[in-house]
Structures are given as structure tokens and as C-alpha cells.
Amino acid sequence: MASPAIRDYVHCRRGTADGVKMTLPLLLSLLSACSSETSTDTGAAVDPGTGAPPGETVMGSVERRSAPSTAHVEDLAAANNDFGLRFLQEVYAAEPNNTVVSPWSLQVVLAQVHGGARGDAKAAIGGTFGWTLADADLHEAFDATDLAVQAHNDAAAEPPVAVTSTNQIFVTTGYPLGAPWLDTLSEFYGTGVQTMDFAADPAGVAADINDWIALRTGDRIKDLITEGTVSDNRMLLVNAIYFKVSWFVPFAEENTADKPFTLVDGSEVSVPMMSGSVNVHGAEGPGYFLAEMPYSDDGLVMTLVIPDEGTFASTVDTLAWADIQATIDSEAFCEECPVQLPKFEVKSRPPVYDVLTAMGMAPAFGGDYSDISPDLTLTNVEQAGFVAVNEIGTEAAAATVAEFSDSATEPPFGPIVVDRPFLWFIREVETGAVLFSGVVVDPR
């Protein structure tokens, strides 16, 4: 459902916006400190690539639903947005630096995994992501949401709008997959499985998949898959997402100038700050100000959450999506509002596995995925992301991979890091006799 902000943007572009005017702070900063490195071009582009994926295609027997029900889209959005914020909070807590994540890319990959999971693994994925819908409703809501997102992709628009999200699964030869799961993939995600010989040429397979990911992400995500990833696994579920859209009114480059930016510790740095007059929706929230910057496509916005001065850490810790949504619903309109926004570019590889495990998904790793294959289990999830914001607009890309290995060979624990005092014993195994023993409290 379109927010009041999006509906008002349509009126604004026609010159008939009649929302309540208000004054915004001159400085609109992002949740993370900006980088001094900026992209040279974030203007809108056409579809980043439609090349066929490598390997031999195996599809389910069901055509994709082109007009799925939207009855549960709002429920899915509430769960996904709540998870997305919590995931970002956990990533920042683990690595308090500039970061970029794609909740959608992660969610759409794990939704496909969830479709083939059983028992504790299925419960752990659903519980972590907050999915309470029945399976059929969940997958149909993902289908409807994905089609709505990609409906914005328009190379013929002026300026062009690029919004693409592509799913692809790569499996080594010799692993037959469950027909019902393949039907779920084809019916709700519009994808099948590419069979490749992982063992014959793991480096070549990795290069081929990386080339496909780069093509689908405007060449922004490279080398997500390593030779070791291919050697150690039997199936890889991949999503590649790409976004390149211009602002509704671009910032004039001549107005960009170095200005102070206050870091989390209170110190100041000088950064390239864009300046201009923008039609903005915004509102005060509990401990922050929220502003929404319009793109050239009325249905796309950048939502900025600016914690009150000196409260960044505490506000980030306590943010809840319900509060953000309530703030969005209470927005007012500021016509040609003076805005200052830093240019920034961020690349990141968030610790997805560690964060998902901490959020409750541990039972899903090494769990039961018999509906996919009795021989496979989920072993890892990785993501790489990129975002650049400048005077023209925004470019963002991400790729997520869920890794499956042989269920019979999944190690029961690890890694082992001996980084604290320990005891040691030298034993004769057959008799059990301890020949030597000791304690190490300082190995220097």
C-alpha cells in the first residue's frame, strides 16, 4: 500500500501538493558517517544485464504467477521491515562502521530456503524473519512484492529507472532435487536451477557465477563466490539486486562544498556536502527526525533517520520499525525545503552468518532440508553490498548467497580458536593412559 508520502509526491509533481509546510533542519545526515570517496556517476541506467546464467537449466513444472494475490503483502512487509531494521542494528553492533545491507536480497534467498526446510530448521528461519504466514501465502506475498518492485524498472523513462532483482540457483551435477520445491521456485520466484560440475573446475564455476552476479549488479558486486565456496558446497542459492535511480530534482554540482560532519564520538570532519531545495516529506520521531527524499519515480524514496544530536548510539539501539512506520504515517510536506546531504560511497561484506545465528537461526544451519534434497543442508549465508549517493541520484547493489553442502559431512562444531587459558593432556588412546598433562595461562 502506498504511503501518504508517495501519494503526495504524485500531487507534488503536478504542482498541487497541499501538505502542511514545515522547516527541516538544514543538515540531513545519514545513519552512518559518510566516506570521502564518492562515485563519479550514479545517474539512472538501463537494466544492468539480462544474460543467461551459466549451466544447464532445470525448471519446475509450474509457470510463474504473473498476477498473484496481494492479500498478505502488507503482513509480509511488516515482518520483513521489522527484521530488516533488527538485522541492520545487529550488523552495526558487530561492526560499528559504515555499512550497506540488502534486507530484501537476504529475505528472498532465505524464503526459498524456507520453502524446502523441515522441522527445527524451518521454524528457526521463520522465527528469525518473523514469518507467520502459511507457506503458500508467504511465497505468494513474496511473488507479489517482487513483481511490484520490478515494475519500477523502466529503461525508457526519462531519466531511466533501473530496479532489478534476480534469483538463481546453482547445483552440482548428481544431486536430484525435490519436484515440489522446484515447482515453488518456478511458481513464486520465477527461477529454476542451473546444474554445473562443481568438482571438475571449481575455479571456473566460481568465475562463471561471479560474472553472472557482476552482470546483474551493474558490475558493482564482484568475487562474492570463491573457488573454496564451490569446492566446499554442492548448491548455491543466489539473489542479485540492483538499483540506479535519479533524484526527482538533482542537486547542482556547483553547490557542493566541503562542510563539517559530526562523528559518533563528537569530533568533526570535513566532507563534500550537497545543497539544494527539495520537496521533502518529514516528521519528528521519538529521538530522531525522519525525512524522505523523492526519486524521479514517484514510488521510490530514500528515507533518512537522523538521531537527535549526541544520541546516535542509544537511538540506534532502541529503534523499532513500528515507530518509524508511525512517523512515516504522520509526515508533513515541505515544498522546496533547503537540504544539505553528504555525498557518500560504501562497500561492505556484513557478517551475515554470525548475525543470523545470534538472531536465532542457528538450528537452520545443518538442519533438515529433505524437501530440497536429503543429501544437502544449509551451511552458510553471505552478502556483499554497495551504495553511492551523489548529486544525480543513488546507485545500490547487493548479492546474497545461501550455501548448501553434504548433510552427512557437515561438521558438528567449529571453528576452534584457542585464545584463552587451557589445559592439555597427552594420552595413549588404546589404554586411555594420560602420559603428560598441563595448563597454559600465558603461552609467551
C-alpha positions in Angstrom: 0.0 0.0 0.0 1.4 3.4 -0.9 2.3 5.6 2.0 0.8 9.1 2.3 4.2 10.4 1.3 4.2 8.6 -2.0 0.6 9.7 -2.8 1.6 13.3 -2.1 4.6 13.0 -4.4 2.3 12.5 -7.3 0.4 15.7 -6.4 3.7 17.5 -5.9 5.0 16.6 -9.3 1.7 18.1 -10.7 2.2 21.2 -8.7 -0.8 20.6 -6.5 0.7 19.4 -3.2 -1.2 20.9 -0.3 0.5 19.3 2.7 1.4 21.3 5.8 4.7 23.2 5.3 7.3 23.0 7.9 11.0 23.7 8.5 13.5 20.9 8.4 17.0 21.0 9.9 19.5 22.3 7.3 21.7 19.3 7.9 20.3 15.9 6.8 22.9 13.3 7.6 22.6 9.5 7.2 22.7 6.9 9.8 26.3 6.2 9.2 29.2 8.6 8.8 30.0 9.3 5.1 33.0 8.3 3.2 35.2 10.8 1.4 35.3 8.5 -1.7 32.3 9.1 -4.0 31.1 7.5 -7.2 31.6 9.5 -10.3 28.3 8.5 -11.8 25.1 7.5 -10.1 22.7 8.6 -12.8 20.0 6.2 -13.7 20.9 3.3 -16.1 19.1 0.7 -18.1 18.7 -2.9 -16.9 22.2 -4.0 -15.7 22.1 -7.2 -17.7 19.9 -10.0 -18.9 22.4 -12.6 -19.9 21.6 -16.2 -19.4 23.1 -17.8 -16.3 25.8 -20.5 -16.8 25.0 -24.2 -16.6 22.1 -26.3 -17.8 18.6 -25.1 -16.7 16.2 -27.3 -14.8 12.8 -25.7 -14.1 9.7 -26.7 -12.2 6.6 -27.7 -14.0 4.6 -24.6 -12.9 4.6 -21.2 -14.7 5.2 -18.2 -12.5 2.2 -16.4 -11.2 2.0 -13.1 -13.1 -0.9 -11.8 -11.1 -0.6 -13.1 -7.5 -2.9 -12.1 -4.7 -1.7 -9.1 -2.7 -3.8 -10.1 0.3 -0.8 -10.8 2.5 1.7 -8.2 1.1 1.2 -5.8 4.0 1.7 -8.6 6.6 4.9 -9.6 4.8 6.2 -6.0 4.7 5.6 -5.6 8.4 7.6 -8.7 9.2 10.3 -8.0 6.7 10.8 -4.4 7.7 10.9 -5.3 11.4 13.6 -7.9 10.6 15.5 -5.6 8.3 15.9 -3.0 11.0 16.9 -5.5 13.6 19.4 -7.1 11.2 20.9 -3.6 10.5 21.2 -2.9 14.2 22.9 -6.3 14.8 25.3 -5.7 11.9 26.2 -2.3 13.2 26.7 -3.6 16.7 29.0 -6.3 15.4 31.0 -3.9 13.2 30.2 -0.2 14.1 31.4 1.2 10.8 29.8 2.4 7.5 27.7 -0.4 6.2 25.2 -1.3 3.5 22.9 -4.3 3.6 20.0 -5.5 1.4 17.3 -7.0 3.6 15.2 -7.8 0.5 18.1 -9.8 -1.1 18.6 -11.8 2.1 14.9 -12.3 2.7 14.1 -13.5 -0.8 17.0 -16.0 -0.7 16.0 -17.4 2.7 12.4 -17.6 1.7 13.4 -20.0 -1.0 15.4 -22.0 1.5 12.5 -21.9 4.0 10.3 -23.5 1.2 12.4 -26.6 1.4 13.2 -26.7 5.1 11.7 -29.0 7.7 11.3 -29.2 11.5 13.6 -27.1 13.6 15.4 -25.6 10.5 12.1 -24.3 9.1 11.0 -23.0 12.5 14.3 -21.2 13.0 14.2 -19.4 9.7 10.5 -18.4 10.1 11.1 -17.3 13.7 14.2 -15.3 12.8 12.5 -13.4 10.0 9.1 -13.1 11.8 7.2 -15.1 9.1 3.9 -16.4 10.5 2.1 -16.8 7.2 1.2 -20.2 5.8 3.7 -21.4 3.2 1.5 -20.8 0.2 0.6 -17.3 1.4 4.2 -16.4 2.3 5.5 -17.4 -1.2 2.7 -15.6 -2.9 3.3 -12.4 -1.0 7.0 -12.6 -2.0 5.9 -13.0 -5.6 3.6 -10.1 -5.5 6.2 -7.9 -3.7 8.9 -8.8 -6.1 6.7 -8.1 -9.2 5.7 -4.7 -7.7 9.4 -3.8 -7.0 10.5 -4.7 -10.5 7.6 -2.9 -12.1 9.5 0.3 -11.5 12.3 -0.9 -13.8 11.9 1.3 -16.9 14.8 1.9 -19.3 12.5 4.1 -21.5 11.7 6.5 -18.7 13.4 10.0 -18.7 15.6 9.7 -16.8 15.8 5.9 -16.9 15.0 3.8 -13.8 16.9 0.6 -13.1 15.4 -1.6 -10.3 16.1 -5.4 -10.8 16.1 -8.4 -8.5 17.1 -11.8 -9.9 17.2 -15.2 -8.3 19.3 -18.1 -9.5 20.3 -21.4 -8.0 23.4 -23.3 -9.0 23.8 -27.0 -8.1 26.5 -29.5 -8.9 25.6 -32.5 -11.1 24.3 -35.6 -9.5 22.0 -34.0 -6.9 18.4 -34.6 -7.9 16.1 -32.0 -6.2 12.6 -32.3 -4.9 10.0 -31.7 -7.6 7.6 -29.8 -5.2 10.4 -27.4 -4.2 11.3 -26.8 -7.9 7.6 -26.0 -8.5 7.7 -23.5 -5.6 10.7 -21.8 -7.2 9.2 -21.5 -10.6 5.7 -20.6 -9.5 6.6 -17.8 -7.0 10.2 -16.8 -7.7 10.4 -17.2 -11.5 13.6 -19.2 -11.2 14.9 -22.7 -11.7 18.2 -24.5 -11.1 21.4 -24.4 -13.1 23.4 -27.6 -13.0 27.1 -27.3 -13.2 30.1 -29.7 -12.4 31.5 -28.1 -9.3 34.2 -30.7 -8.8 35.6 -30.6 -12.3 36.5 -26.9 -12.3 35.7 -25.1 -9.1 37.7 -22.0 -10.1 35.9 -21.8 -13.5 32.5 -22.3 -11.9 33.2 -19.6 -9.4 34.3 -17.3 -12.2 31.1 -18.0 -14.2 28.8 -17.3 -11.3 30.7 -14.2 -10.3 30.4 -13.0 -13.9 26.7 -13.5 -13.8 26.4 -11.6 -10.4 28.5 -8.8 -11.8 26.3 -8.5 -14.8 23.1 -8.4 -12.7 24.6 -5.8 -10.3 26.0 -3.2 -12.7 29.5 -4.6 -12.2 29.4 -3.4 -8.6 29.4 -6.8 -6.8 32.4 -8.9 -7.8 34.1 -12.0 -6.4 31.4 -13.0 -4.0 31.9 -16.6 -4.8 35.4 -18.1 -4.2 36.9 -21.3 -5.5 36.7 -22.6 -1.9 32.9 -21.7 -1.8 32.4 -24.0 -4.9 34.7 -26.8 -3.6 33.1 -26.9 -0.1 29.5 -26.8 -1.3 27.1 -28.6 -3.6 24.4 -25.9 -4.1 24.4 -22.1 -4.1 21.2 -20.0 -3.9 21.9 -16.5 -5.2 20.0 -13.3 -5.4 21.4 -10.2 -7.2 19.7 -6.8 -6.7 20.4 -3.6 -8.5 19.1 0.0 -8.1 20.1 3.0 -10.1 17.7 6.0 -10.0 18.0 9.8 -10.2 16.6 12.2 -7.7 13.3 13.9 -8.6 15.4 17.2 -8.7 19.1 16.6 -8.9 21.5 18.6 -6.7 23.6 21.2 -8.6 27.2 20.1 -8.5 28.4 23.7 -8.2 26.5 23.9 -4.8 28.5 21.0 -3.4 31.1 22.2 -0.9 33.2 20.8 2.0 31.3 21.3 5.3 31.7 19.8 8.8 30.2 16.5 9.7 30.0 15.4 13.4 31.1 11.8 14.0 29.7 9.5 16.7 32.4 10.4 19.1 31.7 14.1 18.8 34.6 15.0 16.6 34.2 16.9 13.3 35.4 16.1 9.8 35.1 17.9 6.6 33.0 16.2 3.9 31.5 17.1 0.4 28.0 18.3 1.3 25.4 18.6 -1.4 22.9 21.5 -1.1 19.6 22.3 -2.8 15.9 22.9 -2.5 14.0 19.7 -2.4 10.3 18.7 -2.0 10.6 16.7 1.2 8.2 14.8 3.5 9.3 14.5 7.1 8.3 14.3 10.8 9.7 14.2 14.3 10.0 10.7 15.7 11.0 9.5 19.2 14.6 10.6 19.4 15.1 11.3 15.7 13.9 13.3 12.7 12.7 11.4 9.6 12.9 12.8 6.1 12.0 11.2 2.8 13.9 12.2 -0.4 12.0 11.7 -3.6 13.4 10.0 -6.7 12.4 10.5 -10.3 10.0 7.6 -9.9 7.1 8.6 -7.6 7.1 5.2 -5.9 10.7 5.2 -4.7 12.1 7.3 -1.8 15.2 7.4 0.4 14.1 7.6 4.0 16.6 9.3 6.3 16.5 8.8 10.0 18.6 11.4 11.8 19.0 10.7 15.6 19.0 13.8 17.8 22.4 15.3 18.5 24.6 13.2 20.7 22.1 10.3 20.8 23.1 8.2 17.8 24.2 5.0 19.8 21.2 5.0 22.1 18.7 5.8 19.4 20.1 3.1 17.0 19.9 0.5 19.9 16.2 1.3 20.6 14.8 1.9 17.1 11.8 -0.1 16.2 10.2 -0.3 12.8 6.7 0.3 14.2 7.9 3.7 15.5 9.5 4.5 12.1 6.3 3.5 10.3 4.2 5.6 12.6 6.5 8.5 11.9 6.2 8.0 8.2 2.4 7.9 8.5 2.5 11.3 10.3 4.6 13.1 7.7 4.1 16.6 6.6 5.2 18.2 3.4 7.9 20.9 2.9 8.0 22.4 -0.5 11.4 23.4 -1.9 13.0 22.7 1.5 16.6 23.6 2.0 18.6 20.4 2.2 22.2 19.5 2.9 23.1 15.9 2.3 26.6 14.4 2.3 27.9 12.5 -0.8 29.0 9.0 0.2 30.0 5.6 -1.2 30.1 2.5 0.9 31.1 -1.1 0.1 30.6 -3.8 2.8 30.6 -7.5 3.5 28.4 -7.8 6.6 28.9 -10.8 9.0 25.6 -12.3 7.9 26.2 -15.8 9.3 27.2 -14.6 12.7 24.3 -12.1 12.9 21.7 -14.6 11.7 23.0 -17.1 14.2 22.8 -14.5 17.0 19.2 -13.7 15.9 18.1 -17.3 16.4 18.7 -19.0 13.1 21.4 -21.4 14.4 19.2 -24.5 14.1 18.8 -23.8 10.4 22.5 -24.4 9.7 23.0 -28.2 9.5 19.2 -28.7 9.6 16.7 -30.8 7.7 16.2 -29.8 4.0 14.7 -33.1 2.8 12.2 -31.3 0.6 15.2 -29.9 -1.3 17.4 -32.9 -1.1 18.0 -35.5 1.6 21.8 -35.1 0.9 22.1 -31.3 1.4 22.0 -28.9 4.3 22.4 -25.1 4.7 26.0 -24.3 5.8 26.5 -20.5 5.3 24.9 -17.3 4.1 26.9 -14.4 2.7 26.2 -11.0 1.3 28.1 -8.1 -0.4 26.7 -4.6 -0.8 27.4 -1.3 -2.5 25.8 2.1 -2.4 26.8 5.5 -3.8 24.9 8.8 -3.4 25.8 12.0 -5.3 24.1 15.0 -7.0 22.5 12.9 -9.7 20.9 10.1 -7.6 21.6 6.8 -6.0 23.2 3.6 -7.2 23.0 0.5 -5.0 23.7 -3.2 -5.5 23.9 -6.4 -3.4 24.2 -10.1 -3.9 23.3 -12.8 -1.4 24.3 -16.5 -1.5 23.0 -19.3 0.7 25.4 -22.2 0.6 24.4 -25.9 0.8 26.9 -28.8 1.4 26.6 -32.5 2.0 24.4 -33.0 5.1 26.4 -36.1 6.0 29.7 -34.3 6.1 28.6 -31.1 7.9 31.0 -30.7 10.9 29.2 -30.7 14.3 31.1 -27.7 15.6 33.9 -25.2 14.8 35.9 -23.2 14.2 38.2 -23.8 17.2 40.1 -20.7 18.5 42.3 -21.3 21.5 42.7 -17.7 22.6 42.4 -18.1 26.4 44.0 -20.3 29.2 43.6 -24.0 28.6 44.5 -27.5 29.9 46.3 -30.1 27.8 46.8 -33.9 28.0 48.9 -36.3 26.1 47.1 -39.7 26.0 47.7 -43.2 24.8 44.5 -43.8 23.0 44.1 -47.6 23.3 44.5 -47.7 27.1 43.4 -44.2 27.8 46.6 -43.6 29.9 47.5 -39.9 30.3 51.2 -39.6 29.8 51.6 -35.9 30.2 49.3 -33.0 31.1 49.5 -29.3 31.9 47.9 -25.9 31.9 48.8 -22.9 29.8 47.8 -19.5 31.0 50.3 -17.4 29.1 51.9 -19.0 26.0 54.6 -16.3 25.6 
